[in-house]
Amino acid sequence: MKKPVLEEKTTPFDDQLVKITWEAFKSHRISNGATDTEKLVLDRVMEKSGEHNIKILMESPLEASILDKFEADVIQFFRKKLSNTLIQMEREVREPEHKRQLYTSKEKYEYMSEQNPALRELKERLGLDFEY
């Protein structure tokens, strides 16, 4: 009977170990001359997802294509450091919410009055008008 080429290891790990290992990978990659585009991905959050999975949270599909270039290195690093040959990596792209740009005085007033309704009452009492 043949032995498997790679011995299967299934050491359990938690979210804290994932974060520590991700920081170690980032340091290793940066010290070995990571490009600016790689650094963009390295600044993202890595977390545990399921029993043997890790998940990276990205902000755009562009970051996912950058990760393609060194994803195998990430998985290999995690498998070695965490002694778990079953580790797989998931990706989640969460595009950031875009904040509404406020340009005119009226837009700024409307936004601030949504945050603090007493501002409307103050405007009315003082007889202010933001539309010139």
NUDO-717005 format. One record per residue: x negated, y negated, z of N, C-alpha, C in turn; chain; residue in three letters; residue number from 1. Coordinates in Angstrom, 2 decimals, m for minus. Layout:
BEGIN
n_X_n_Y_n_Z_ca_X_ca_Y_ca_Z_c_X_c_Y_c_Z_fidren_vexpa_rodren
X_Y_Z_X_Y_Z_X_Y_Z_A_Ala_NUM .
...
//
This chain:
BEGIN
n_X_n_Y_n_Z_ca_X_ca_Y_ca_Z_c_X_c_Y_c_Z_fidren_vexpa_rodren
m0.84_1.18_0.00_0.00_0.00_0.00_m0.88_m1.24_0.00_A_Met_1 .
m0.55_m2.20_m0.88_m1.34_m3.42_m0.98_m0.92_m4.43_0.08_A_Lys_2 .
m1.91_m5.18_0.55_m1.61_m6.27_1.47_m1.22_m7.50_0.64_A_Lys_3 .
m0.34_m8.33_1.17_m0.01_m9.55_0.44_m1.24_m10.46_0.35_A_Pro_4 .
m1.32_m11.20_m0.74_m2.46_m12.10_m0.96_m2.53_m13.14_0.15_A_Val_5 .
m1.36_m13.66_0.53_m1.31_m14.67_1.58_m0.45_m14.13_2.71_A_Leu_6 .
m1.02_m14.08_3.89_m0.28_m13.58_5.04_0.79_m14.59_5.42_A_Glu_7 .
2.00_m14.10_5.62_3.11_m15.00_5.96_3.03_m15.41_7.42_A_Glu_8 .
3.09_m16.74_7.64_3.11_m17.29_8.99_4.38_m18.09_9.14_A_Lys_9 .
5.03_m17.96_10.28_6.29_m18.67_10.49_6.33_m19.37_11.84_A_Thr_10 .
5.26_m20.04_12.19_5.20_m20.76_13.45_6.26_m21.87_13.44_A_Thr_11 .
7.12_m21.90_14.46_8.14_m22.95_14.50_7.51_m24.34_14.73_A_Pro_12 .
8.19_m25.37_14.27_7.71_m26.73_14.46_8.92_m27.65_14.67_A_Phe_13 .
8.66_m28.83_15.22_9.75_m29.78_15.45_9.50_m31.08_14.70_A_Asp_14 .
10.44_m32.01_14.82_10.37_m33.27_14.10_9.14_m34.08_14.49_A_Asp_15 .
8.78_m34.03_15.77_7.60_m34.77_16.24_6.32_m34.25_15.56_A_Gln_16 .
6.20_m32.95_15.43_5.04_m32.36_14.75_5.01_m32.76_13.27_A_Leu_17 .
6.17_m32.86_12.66_6.24_m33.28_11.26_5.71_m34.70_11.13_A_Val_18 .
6.13_m35.59_12.03_5.68_m36.99_11.98_4.17_m37.09_12.21_A_Lys_19 .
3.64_m36.34_13.16_2.21_m36.34_13.45_1.42_m35.81_12.25_A_Ile_20 .
1.90_m34.74_11.65_1.22_m34.15_10.49_1.28_m35.09_9.30_A_Thr_21 .
2.40_m35.79_9.12_2.52_m36.76_8.03_1.52_m37.89_8.21_A_Trp_22 .
1.37_m38.37_9.44_0.38_m39.43_9.73_m1.03_m38.92_9.42_A_Glu_23 .
m1.32_m37.68_9.78_m2.64_m37.09_9.50_m2.86_m36.98_7.99_A_Ala_24 .
m1.84_m36.57_7.26_m1.96_m36.47_5.81_m2.21_m37.84_5.19_A_Phe_25 .
m1.46_m38.85_5.66_m1.64_m40.20_5.15_m3.07_m40.68_5.38_A_Lys_26 .
m3.57_m40.50_6.58_m4.94_m40.93_6.89_m5.95_m40.21_6.00_A_Ser_27 .
m5.77_m38.90_5.85_m6.66_m38.09_5.01_m6.62_m38.58_3.56_A_His_28 .
m5.42_m38.82_3.05_m5.27_m39.23_1.65_m5.85_m40.63_1.41_A_Arg_29 .
m5.62_m41.54_2.34_m6.13_m42.91_2.19_m7.65_m42.94_2.29_A_Ile_30 .
m8.21_m42.16_3.22_m9.67_m42.13_3.36_m10.35_m41.50_2.14_A_Ser_31 .
m9.59_m40.69_1.39_m10.14_m40.09_0.17_m9.78_m40.89_m1.08_A_Asn_32 .
m9.38_m42.15_m0.90_m9.17_m43.04_m2.03_m7.81_m42.97_m2.69_A_Gly_33 .
m6.75_m43.00_m1.90_m5.40_m42.98_m2.48_m5.16_m44.26_m3.29_A_Ala_34 .
m4.45_m44.13_m4.38_m4.13_m45.30_m5.20_m3.05_m46.13_m4.52_A_Thr_35 .
m2.86_m47.36_m5.00_m1.82_m48.22_m4.42_m0.44_m47.63_m4.61_A_Asp_36 .
m0.21_m46.96_m5.73_1.10_m46.35_m5.94_1.32_m45.17_m4.99_A_Thr_37 .
0.27_m44.42_m4.70_0.39_m43.33_m3.73_0.68_m43.90_m2.34_A_Glu_38 .
0.04_m45.01_m2.01_0.26_m45.62_m0.69_1.71_m46.03_m0.51_A_Lys_39 .
2.37_m46.41_m1.61_3.79_m46.76_m1.55_4.60_m45.57_m1.03_A_Leu_40 .
4.32_m44.39_m1.52_5.02_m43.18_m1.09_4.57_m42.77_0.31_A_Val_41 .
3.30_m42.94_0.60_2.77_m42.55_1.91_3.38_m43.37_3.05_A_Leu_42 .
3.92_m44.54_2.73_4.55_m45.38_3.75_5.98_m44.95_4.07_A_Asp_43 .
6.49_m43.97_3.38_7.87_m43.52_3.60_7.96_m42.60_4.81_A_Arg_44 .
9.19_m42.32_5.23_9.45_m41.52_6.43_9.56_m40.04_6.05_A_Val_45 .
8.92_m39.20_6.85_9.01_m37.75_6.68_9.68_m37.21_7.94_A_Met_46 .
10.62_m36.28_7.75_11.31_m35.69_8.90_11.56_m34.20_8.66_A_Glu_47 .
11.89_m33.50_9.74_12.21_m32.08_9.63_13.63_m31.95_9.09_A_Lys_48 .
13.83_m30.94_8.25_15.15_m30.71_7.66_15.35_m29.21_7.58_A_Ser_49 .
16.09_m28.66_8.47_16.29_m27.21_8.48_15.14_m26.52_9.21_A_Gly_50 .
15.16_m25.20_9.18_14.17_m24.44_9.94_12.76_m24.52_9.37_A_Glu_51 .
12.63_m24.49_8.05_11.32_m24.47_7.42_11.12_m25.61_6.42_A_His_52 .
11.96_m26.61_6.45_11.87_m27.67_5.46_11.46_m29.00_6.07_A_Asn_53 .
10.79_m29.79_5.25_10.49_m31.17_5.59_11.13_m32.04_4.51_A_Ile_54 .
11.55_m33.24_4.90_12.24_m34.11_3.94_11.58_m35.49_3.96_A_Lys_55 .
11.31_m36.01_2.76_10.77_m37.36_2.64_11.90_m38.26_2.16_A_Ile_56 .
12.03_m39.42_2.81_13.06_m40.38_2.48_12.44_m41.49_1.64_A_Leu_57 .
12.90_m41.62_0.40_12.33_m42.60_m0.52_13.37_m43.64_m0.91_A_Met_58 .
12.89_m44.75_m1.46_13.79_m45.85_m1.80_14.11_m45.96_m3.28_A_Glu_59 .
13.43_m45.20_m4.12_13.73_m45.28_m5.56_13.28_m44.02_m6.28_A_Ser_60 .
13.88_m43.76_m7.44_13.44_m42.62_m8.25_11.99_m42.76_m8.71_A_Pro_61 .
11.50_m43.97_m8.82_10.10_m44.19_m9.19_9.17_m43.56_m8.16_A_Leu_62 .
9.50_m43.71_m6.89_8.69_m43.11_m5.83_8.68_m41.59_m5.95_A_Glu_63 .
9.80_m41.01_m6.36_9.87_m39.56_m6.55_8.91_m39.12_m7.65_A_Ala_64 .
8.81_m39.90_m8.72_7.89_m39.53_m9.80_6.44_m39.69_m9.37_A_Ser_65 .
6.16_m40.63_m8.50_4.80_m40.80_m7.96_4.45_m39.60_m7.08_A_Ile_66 .
5.43_m39.17_m6.27_5.22_m38.02_m5.38_4.93_m36.75_m6.16_A_Leu_67 .
5.49_m36.62_m7.37_5.25_m35.43_m8.20_3.76_m35.14_m8.36_A_Asp_68 .
2.95_m36.18_m8.41_1.52_m36.03_m8.67_0.77_m35.37_m7.52_A_Lys_69 .
1.26_m35.53_m6.28_0.53_m34.93_m5.15_1.43_m34.16_m4.18_A_Phe_70 .
2.61_m33.77_m4.64_3.52_m33.01_m3.79_2.92_m31.67_m3.35_A_Glu_71 .
2.23_m30.99_m4.25_1.62_m29.70_m3.90_0.60_m29.88_m2.78_A_Ala_72 .
m0.15_m30.99_m2.80_m1.12_m31.26_m1.73_m0.42_m31.45_m0.39_A_Asp_73 .
0.72_m32.14_m0.41_1.48_m32.38_0.82_1.95_m31.05_1.40_A_Val_74 .
2.55_m30.23_0.57_3.08_m28.94_1.04_1.95_m28.06_1.57_A_Ile_75 .
0.85_m28.00_0.85_m0.28_m27.19_1.28_m0.83_m27.69_2.62_A_Gln_76 .
m0.94_m29.00_2.77_m1.44_m29.59_4.02_m0.51_m29.23_5.19_A_Phe_77 .
0.80_m29.38_4.99_1.76_m29.06_6.05_1.74_m27.58_6.40_A_Phe_78 .
1.68_m26.72_5.39_1.66_m25.28_5.66_0.44_m24.89_6.48_A_Arg_79 .
m0.70_m25.49_6.17_m1.93_m25.17_6.88_m1.90_m25.72_8.30_A_Lys_80 .
m1.57_m27.00_8.45_m1.59_m27.64_9.77_m0.54_m27.08_10.72_A_Lys_81 .
0.63_m26.72_10.18_1.71_m26.24_11.04_1.78_m24.71_11.09_A_Leu_82 .
0.85_m24.04_10.44_0.80_m22.56_10.41_2.15_m21.95_10.04_A_Ser_83 .
2.71_m22.46_8.94_4.00_m21.95_8.49_4.00_m21.94_6.96_A_Asn_84 .
3.90_m20.74_6.39_3.79_m20.61_4.93_5.14_m20.74_4.22_A_Thr_85 .
6.22_m20.88_4.98_7.54_m20.99_4.38_7.99_m22.44_4.18_A_Leu_86 .
7.16_m23.39_4.55_7.54_m24.80_4.45_7.80_m25.20_3.00_A_Ile_87 .
8.92_m25.86_2.80_9.30_m26.44_1.51_9.62_m27.91_1.73_A_Gln_88 .
9.48_m28.71_0.67_9.73_m30.14_0.81_10.98_m30.54_0.04_A_Met_89 .
11.81_m31.32_0.71_13.01_m31.89_0.10_12.77_m33.39_m0.11_A_Glu_90 .
13.52_m33.96_m1.03_13.42_m35.40_m1.29_14.81_m36.00_m1.15_A_Arg_91 .
14.86_m37.18_m0.60_16.12_m37.90_m0.54_15.84_m39.34_m0.94_A_Glu_92 .
16.55_m39.80_m1.96_16.39_m41.17_m2.42_17.55_m41.99_m1.89_A_Val_93 .
17.23_m42.94_m1.03_18.22_m43.86_m0.47_17.85_m45.26_m0.91_A_Arg_94 .
18.59_m45.77_m1.86_18.27_m47.10_m2.32_18.69_m48.09_m1.25_A_Glu_95 .
17.82_m49.06_m0.94_18.12_m50.01_0.13_19.30_m50.91_m0.25_A_Pro_96 .
20.03_m51.30_0.77_21.15_m52.21_0.53_20.58_m53.59_0.18_A_Glu_97 .
21.14_m54.15_m0.87_20.69_m55.47_m1.28_21.50_m56.52_m0.53_A_His_98 .
20.79_m57.45_0.05_21.47_m58.52_0.78_21.97_m59.55_m0.20_A_Lys_99 .
23.10_m60.07_0.11_23.71_m61.09_m0.72_22.89_m62.38_m0.60_A_Arg_100 .
22.55_m62.96_m1.74_21.80_m64.22_m1.75_22.76_m65.39_m1.57_A_Gln_101 .
22.46_m66.25_m0.64_23.29_m67.41_m0.35_22.61_m68.64_m0.93_A_Leu_102 .
23.28_m69.29_m1.87_22.66_m70.44_m2.53_23.32_m71.77_m2.15_A_Tyr_103 .
24.62_m71.83_m2.23_25.30_m73.11_m1.99_25.64_m73.27_m0.51_A_Thr_104 .
25.94_m74.48_m0.14_26.34_m74.77_1.24_27.61_m74.01_1.60_A_Ser_105 .
28.54_m73.91_0.64_29.79_m73.21_0.89_29.54_m71.72_1.16_A_Lys_106 .
28.66_m71.09_0.36_28.33_m69.67_0.56_27.68_m69.45_1.92_A_Glu_107 .
26.81_m70.35_2.31_26.14_m70.23_3.61_27.15_m70.37_4.74_A_Lys_108 .
28.07_m71.36_4.58_29.11_m71.56_5.60_30.01_m70.32_5.71_A_Tyr_109 .
30.46_m69.79_4.57_31.34_m68.61_4.58_30.65_m67.43_5.28_A_Glu_110 .
29.39_m67.22_4.97_28.65_m66.12_5.59_28.54_m66.33_7.10_A_Tyr_111 .
28.16_m67.54_7.51_27.99_m67.80_8.95_29.33_m67.75_9.69_A_Met_112 .
30.42_m68.19_9.04_31.73_m68.15_9.70_32.23_m66.70_9.82_A_Ser_113 .
31.79_m65.82_8.94_32.12_m64.39_9.10_31.43_m63.84_10.35_A_Glu_114 .
30.21_m64.30_10.58_29.44_m63.84_11.73_29.99_m64.44_13.04_A_Gln_115 .
30.46_m65.68_12.96_30.94_m66.37_14.16_32.19_m67.18_13.79_A_Asn_116 .
33.38_m66.62_14.01_34.63_m67.29_13.62_34.84_m68.65_14.29_A_Pro_117 .
34.20_m68.91_15.41_34.35_m70.20_16.09_33.82_m71.34_15.22_A_Ala_118 .
32.97_m71.02_14.26_32.42_m72.02_13.37_33.52_m72.66_12.51_A_Leu_119 .
34.53_m71.88_12.11_35.66_m72.43_11.33_36.42_m73.47_12.16_A_Arg_120 .
36.66_m73.11_13.41_37.38_m74.03_14.29_36.59_m75.32_14.48_A_Glu_121 .
35.29_m75.22_14.66_34.44_m76.39_14.82_34.48_m77.27_13.57_A_Leu_122 .
34.43_m76.65_12.41_34.48_m77.38_11.14_35.79_m78.16_11.03_A_Lys_123 .
36.89_m77.49_11.37_38.19_m78.15_11.29_38.32_m79.29_12.30_A_Glu_124 .
37.84_m79.10_13.53_37.92_m80.14_14.55_37.12_m81.38_14.17_A_Arg_125 .
35.97_m81.15_13.55_35.11_m82.27_13.18_35.45_m82.84_11.80_A_Leu_126 .
36.35_m82.17_11.09_36.77_m82.64_9.78_35.65_m82.58_8.75_A_Gly_127 .
34.83_m81.55_8.81_33.72_m81.42_7.88_34.17_m80.80_6.56_A_Leu_128 .
33.45_m81.14_5.49_33.75_m80.59_4.17_32.43_m80.28_3.48_A_Asp_129 .
32.26_m79.02_3.06_30.99_m78.62_2.43_31.04_m78.72_0.92_A_Phe_130 .
32.21_m79.02_0.38_32.33_m79.17_m1.07_32.25_m80.65_m1.41_A_Glu_131 .
31.21_m81.06_m2.07_31.00_m82.48_m2.34_31.76_m82.93_m3.54_A_Tyr_132 .
//
